[in-house]
Amino acid sequence: MSGSARIQSVAATIGPPSAPYFSFNVLGLLYISSAGMAMDLDLSLSAQLSPFSFTASFNLLFNTTSQDI
């Protein structure tokens, strides 16, 4: 199966650099071919809104190619 693949890492912060309110990180693979599309994303989020803070992370997968990528 031939197609086009792209691996990308993205980070974004909202708030002052010394004490950000939100931080987002994404690392992912996107594969596109005539058979369909597949994606694997690792996402994480952290928030610091005094007096509360939380961190979350999850993995998003989908594959419409009907083949292992």
C-alpha positions as a Python dict, from the first residue, in 0.01 Angstrom:
ca = {
    (1, 'M'): (0, 0, 0),
    (2, 'S'): (153, 330, -101),
    (3, 'G'): (46, 668, 26),
    (4, 'S'): (162, 979, 203),
    (5, 'A'): (250, 990, 573),
    (6, 'R'): (323, 1285, 801),
    (7, 'I'): (445, 1286, 1162),
    (8, 'Q'): (395, 1614, 1347),
    (9, 'S'): (444, 1749, 1697),
    (10, 'V'): (260, 2063, 1811),
    (11, 'A'): (268, 2250, 2142),
    (12, 'A'): (66, 2554, 2242),
    (13, 'T'): (42, 2758, 2561),
    (14, 'I'): (-219, 3010, 2670),
    (15, 'G'): (-125, 3264, 2934),
    (16, 'P'): (199, 3427, 3048),
    (17, 'P'): (514, 3221, 2977),
    (18, 'S'): (611, 3214, 3347),
    (19, 'A'): (272, 3074, 3459),
    (20, 'P'): (58, 2949, 3168),
    (21, 'Y'): (-313, 2883, 3219),
    (22, 'F'): (-336, 2604, 2960),
    (23, 'S'): (-76, 2389, 2782),
    (24, 'F'): (-160, 2160, 2490),
    (25, 'N'): (66, 1900, 2329),
    (26, 'V'): (-10, 1680, 2030),
    (27, 'L'): (209, 1419, 1864),
    (28, 'G'): (55, 1245, 1568),
    (29, 'L'): (80, 1043, 1251),
    (30, 'L'): (-147, 1102, 953),
    (31, 'Y'): (-146, 854, 663),
    (32, 'I'): (-345, 912, 343),
    (33, 'S'): (-370, 677, 44),
    (34, 'S'): (-620, 577, -221),
    (35, 'A'): (-740, 306, 23),
    (36, 'G'): (-840, 562, 287),
    (37, 'M'): (-694, 748, 581),
    (38, 'A'): (-541, 656, 918),
    (39, 'M'): (-447, 874, 1214),
    (40, 'D'): (-283, 817, 1553),
    (41, 'L'): (-276, 1118, 1788),
    (42, 'D'): (-136, 1142, 2141),
    (43, 'L'): (-291, 1447, 2306),
    (44, 'S'): (-225, 1604, 2645),
    (45, 'L'): (-364, 1907, 2825),
    (46, 'S'): (-273, 2071, 3152),
    (47, 'A'): (-449, 2363, 3318),
    (48, 'Q'): (-347, 2581, 3610),
    (49, 'L'): (-635, 2798, 3724),
    (50, 'S'): (-564, 2878, 4087),
    (51, 'P'): (-664, 2712, 4316),
    (52, 'F'): (-743, 2430, 4070),
    (53, 'S'): (-521, 2236, 3834),
    (54, 'F'): (-567, 1927, 3620),
    (55, 'T'): (-388, 1718, 3362),
    (56, 'A'): (-541, 1491, 3100),
    (57, 'S'): (-402, 1278, 2820),
    (58, 'F'): (-554, 1045, 2567),
    (59, 'N'): (-488, 863, 2242),
    (60, 'L'): (-710, 904, 1935),
    (61, 'L'): (-692, 635, 1665),
    (62, 'F'): (-886, 580, 1347),
    (63, 'N'): (-823, 385, 1030),
    (64, 'T'): (-1052, 370, 728),
    (65, 'T'): (-809, 173, 509),
    (66, 'S'): (-914, -177, 634),
    (67, 'Q'): (-542, -262, 661),
    (68, 'D'): (-287, -236, 943),
    (69, 'I'): (-78, 77, 913),
}
